[in-house]
Amino acid sequence: MITREDVEKLATLSRLKLSEDEIARFQGEMSSILAYVDKLKAVTGPESGPVMSVNRNVLREDANPNESGVYTRRLVDLAPDHQGDHVKVKKIL
């Protein structure tokens, strides 16, 4: 059961200012959410925890990779402003 103090503490940590009605409503909603989570835990049980899988590389090697810089000139020429092989952008501070 979520207490009023729990809701107030969560509101403070979240930097929210809640009215009395909101505190009461959230207290009920959070309690029902936690009760639902408890039901899910009872149904699934502790033995059905996270499934551990073997990590593997799902990417493949490129069959026909492009040479580096083949499209650089065409792409740079499409930019509104460029200098050499570099695209010029506005200074961001």
BALUM-19453 format. One record per residue (C-alpha): residue in one letter; y, z, x. Coordinates in nm, 2 decimals. Layout:
N
@r=A	py=Y	pz=Z	px=X
...
//
This chain:
93
@r=M	py=0.00	pz=0.00	px=0.00
@r=I	py=0.34	pz=-0.10	px=0.14
@r=T	py=0.60	pz=0.18	px=0.11
@r=R	py=0.96	pz=0.14	px=0.04
@r=E	py=1.03	pz=0.25	px=0.41
@r=D	py=0.81	pz=-0.04	px=0.53
@r=V	py=1.01	pz=-0.29	px=0.33
@r=E	py=1.34	pz=-0.15	px=0.46
@r=K	py=1.21	pz=-0.15	px=0.82
@r=L	py=1.10	pz=-0.52	px=0.78
@r=A	py=1.44	pz=-0.61	px=0.63
@r=T	py=1.62	pz=-0.44	px=0.92
@r=L	py=1.41	pz=-0.62	px=1.18
@r=S	py=1.47	pz=-0.94	px=0.99
@r=R	py=1.84	pz=-0.87	px=0.97
@r=L	py=1.83	pz=-0.90	px=0.59
@r=K	py=2.03	pz=-0.69	px=0.35
@r=L	py=1.82	pz=-0.63	px=0.04
@r=S	py=1.93	pz=-0.49	px=-0.30
@r=E	py=1.73	pz=-0.22	px=-0.47
@r=D	py=1.57	pz=-0.47	px=-0.70
@r=E	py=1.47	pz=-0.69	px=-0.41
@r=I	py=1.32	pz=-0.39	px=-0.22
@r=A	py=1.11	pz=-0.30	px=-0.53
@r=R	py=1.00	pz=-0.67	px=-0.58
@r=F	py=0.91	pz=-0.72	px=-0.22
@r=Q	py=0.71	pz=-0.40	px=-0.21
@r=G	py=0.50	pz=-0.52	px=-0.49
@r=E	py=0.46	pz=-0.87	px=-0.35
@r=M	py=0.37	pz=-0.75	px=0.00
@r=S	py=0.11	pz=-0.51	px=-0.15
@r=S	py=-0.05	pz=-0.79	px=-0.35
@r=I	py=-0.06	pz=-1.02	px=-0.04
@r=L	py=-0.23	pz=-0.76	px=0.17
@r=A	py=-0.48	pz=-0.69	px=-0.11
@r=Y	py=-0.56	pz=-1.06	px=-0.12
@r=V	py=-0.61	pz=-1.06	px=0.26
@r=D	py=-0.84	pz=-0.77	px=0.23
@r=K	py=-1.04	pz=-0.97	px=-0.03
@r=L	py=-1.07	pz=-1.26	px=0.21
@r=K	py=-1.19	pz=-1.04	px=0.49
@r=A	py=-1.46	pz=-0.90	px=0.26
@r=V	py=-1.58	pz=-1.24	px=0.16
@r=T	py=-1.58	pz=-1.39	px=0.51
@r=G	py=-1.69	pz=-1.08	px=0.69
@r=P	py=-1.65	pz=-1.00	px=1.06
@r=E	py=-1.92	pz=-1.24	px=1.18
@r=S	py=-1.73	pz=-1.54	px=1.06
@r=G	py=-1.45	pz=-1.50	px=1.31
@r=P	py=-1.27	pz=-1.78	px=1.49
@r=V	py=-1.50	pz=-2.07	px=1.59
@r=M	py=-1.52	pz=-2.10	px=1.96
@r=S	py=-1.54	pz=-2.46	px=2.07
@r=V	py=-1.59	pz=-2.62	px=2.40
@r=N	py=-1.26	pz=-2.77	px=2.52
@r=R	py=-1.30	pz=-3.13	px=2.62
@r=N	py=-1.07	pz=-3.42	px=2.70
@r=V	py=-1.03	pz=-3.63	px=2.39
@r=L	py=-0.80	pz=-3.89	px=2.56
@r=R	py=-0.95	pz=-4.20	px=2.71
@r=E	py=-0.84	pz=-4.39	px=3.02
@r=D	py=-0.62	pz=-4.69	px=2.95
@r=A	py=-0.82	pz=-5.01	px=2.97
@r=N	py=-0.52	pz=-5.23	px=3.06
@r=P	py=-0.24	pz=-5.00	px=3.19
@r=N	py=0.10	pz=-5.16	px=3.25
@r=E	py=0.25	pz=-5.17	px=3.60
@r=S	py=0.52	pz=-4.91	px=3.64
@r=G	py=0.87	pz=-5.05	px=3.57
@r=V	py=0.75	pz=-5.38	px=3.40
@r=Y	py=0.96	pz=-5.32	px=3.09
@r=T	py=1.24	pz=-5.11	px=3.25
@r=R	py=1.50	pz=-5.39	px=3.27
@r=R	py=1.44	pz=-5.50	px=2.91
@r=L	py=1.47	pz=-5.14	px=2.78
@r=V	py=1.78	pz=-5.05	px=2.99
@r=D	py=1.95	pz=-5.37	px=2.88
@r=L	py=1.90	pz=-5.26	px=2.51
@r=A	py=2.10	pz=-4.94	px=2.58
@r=P	py=2.47	pz=-4.95	px=2.48
@r=D	py=2.58	pz=-4.83	px=2.82
@r=H	py=2.38	pz=-4.84	px=3.15
@r=Q	py=2.43	pz=-4.83	px=3.52
@r=G	py=2.15	pz=-4.99	px=3.73
@r=D	py=1.82	pz=-4.88	px=3.60
@r=H	py=1.97	pz=-4.57	px=3.43
@r=V	py=2.09	pz=-4.53	px=3.07
@r=K	py=2.44	pz=-4.36	px=3.06
@r=V	py=2.49	pz=-4.10	px=2.79
@r=K	py=2.77	pz=-3.86	px=2.70
@r=K	py=2.80	pz=-3.54	px=2.90
@r=I	py=2.66	pz=-3.25	px=2.71
@r=L	py=2.78	pz=-2.90	px=2.79
//
